[in-house]
Amino acid sequence: MPEPVEKPIASPCVSICALDETDVCIGCQRNVDEIIRWSRLNNSERREVLLRCHERARERGQLL
């Protein structure tokens, strides 16, 4: 029996789309390249991006 196909991880976009002075979105914490490439990334790559986003948010004091 074939393995079930994993659904694509959804975009972290929160519709607060504005870049800061380092070209990182203040809403989702992705950089411009990550935003542009998102639709072409596999789930493993998307998880890596999400980890970087989490780290950026933590560094900026945006996590509770």
C-alpha positions, -999 to 999 in steps of 0.1 A, spaced: 0 0 0 15 34 -9 25 59 17 -1 87 22 9 119 5 17 147 30 -3 179 25 17 210 18 25 231 49 4 263 47 20 297 43 27 315 76 13 347 61 -9 367 85 -19 394 60 3 420 77 26 424 47 53 450 53 90 447 52 113 461 79 146 477 73 162 443 69 137 431 43 119 408 67 81 408 68 68 422 101 38 398 99 52 364 91 90 370 98 100 356 64 126 374 43 119 384 7 136 353 -7 116 330 15 84 347 5 91 345 -32 102 308 -31 76 295 -6 53 279 -33 83 259 -47 96 246 -14 89 211 -2 76 205 33 111 199 47 123 232 34 91 249 46 98 236 81 133 251 80 118 285 70 93 283 98 120 276 123 140 306 111 108 327 113 103 315 149 139 324 158 135 359 142 103 365 161 120 354 194 150 376 188 127 406 182 107 399 213 76 391 194 68 358 212 50 356 244 
